[in-house]
Amino acid sequence: MGMYLNLGNDSFRAVRKGIYVDKSGLISFINGTLGTMDKLTCVSRPRRFGKSFSAKMLCAYYDKSCDSKELFADLKIAEAPSFEQYLNKYDVIYLDITWFISNTPQKEDIVSNLQTKVMEELQGMYPQGAKEKTLPEMLAKISEITGNKFVVIIDEWDALFREIKNDTKLQKEYIQLLRGLFKSSLTDKMIEAAYMTGILPIKKYGTQSAMTDFREYTMIAPKKLAEYMGFTELEVKALCQQYDMDFEEAKRWYDGYSFTKIKSVYSPNSVMEAIKNEEFGTYWTQTETYESLRIYIDMDEDGLKEAIVQMLGGAHIPIDTGTFQNDMTSIRSRDDIFTLLIHLGYLAYCAKDKTVYIPNEEVRQEFVRAVKAGRYKEIVKMISASDKLLENTLNGNQEEVAAALDVIHSKETAPLFYNNEQSLRYVIKFAYISCMDEFQKIEEMPAGKGYADVVYLPKKGSSRPIMVVELKWNKSAEGAIKQIKARKYPQSFEGFGNDILLVGINYDEESKKHTCVIERC
């Protein structure tokens, strides 16, 4: 066993000894690509979303230097017809690009150091290739003489583009290496499969791309691999039951990533940390300072700050992901920033309506921290104003609430065409951003004999009242309160044990003023 060639199964054995969620179905998928035109797989997802765990699992399964049967015997892959056919049958080359970045003193030597280290280990096992000058040439010679093919696993393949993003000479050298491995006439003879993980999708190099033959699976288009992008809802429910954790709280904190085939995907590291610590909190975002997020917020491209404030209030913002060049330097628009933040995990993407949004409580708190530390102090003022609005609402200060809504209506973040109840609903969501700290917002909630416009339910353990908000246009706030009572909305919340606050809001188009009536029941 070596450091880069046939590492064995010790790493995956260590993974199995901790809290473990069975993701071995990924092996069945990769088995189906072996030796085919689809044998090159690139999976990109955020940090701490299980990329390295998957790479270690694949190493343990394919590596012919060890016997991993007992490690997989109780997992899903053991039931697959292909399980024993490919188990421990290949030479596996494992490259952790962040390792080479950290352990190469002169950064310009990273790619040459990588090739040298791997070739030294190959020479020990296959002296037939000792005369070759490059890693692709050596692999090609070994395969020609022995007939053996290699499985290549590259973890954090894009680290050079993220961490040394301005060294284009080094990047070109790296691309040349990848081209030699995966885009040459000898690739099919020497590579049985390749599996790459990263945060960013493959950079758009146009016709010069070294990796156009890779099948990509991303946070925007995970396709068949959606269930391996994070923890599914069924997996999190099982973990919460096993470790006596509150599933609804886990969902509020760590859910929110959604794909066409898998509607709820959770942040894996955060779920695991919450179980270990027996406490919900911000775990995934603590692995990197909010400074990285603040850099992009401060760019303020195309009204970025207004969009972020809207998302803090629960809004979904339209996005075109097609302009993003899959790097951290070619940022030209708000859509590019949002797309990058999707790949970094700070935002989630809805493919159905092509919108972007803040996925969960953990990430929302990170956005609030980044905004407060950023250079747009007016956003901080907006959040402070929302704090005051919430307190005035809870204290029944009707005139102060109406006056605050008048101010928010006049801000540039209000709809351009403020002319119906839907635009009033927008302003209400925007105004009550601070509610997201202590309440769960539900729109058009079934209640009594109809649907309440907006309901703010206190989060578990909170003594705050339930806020039932009814909106009217060119009518009256008193009429809104009467509707709440007539349709018996409050009766739907009697089992919660919290007080109920009825909030009626009307906007008069002629006077351009809001009125508000607040009652407690």
Buried (B, 14 or more C-beta within 10 A) or exposed (E): EBEBBBBBBEBBBEBBEEEEBEBBBBBBBBBEBBEEEBBBBBBBBBBBBBBBBBBBBBBBBBBBBBEBEEBBEEBBBBEBEBBEEBBBBBBBBBBBBBBBBEEBEEBEBBBBBBBEBBBEBBBEBBEBBEEBEBBBBBBBBBBBEEEBBBBBBBBBBBBBBBBBEEBEEBBBBBBBBBBBBBBBEBBBEBBBBBBBBBBBBBBEBEEEBBBEBBBBBBBBBBEEBBBBBBBBBEBBBBBBEEEEBBBEBBBBBBBBBBBEEBEBBBBBBBBBBBBEEEEBBBBBBBEBEBEEBBBBBBBBBEEBBBBBBBBBBBBBBEBEBEEBBBBBEEBEBBBBBBBBBBBBBBBBBBEEEEBBBBBBBBBBBBBBBBBBBBEBEEBBEBBEBBBBBBEBBBEBBBEBBBBBBBEBBEBEBBBEEBEEBEBBBBBBBBBBBBBBBBBBBBBEBEBBEBEBBBBBBBBEEEEBBBBBBBBBBEBBBEBBBBBBBEBEBBEBBEEEEBBBBBBBBBBBEEEEBBBBBBBEB
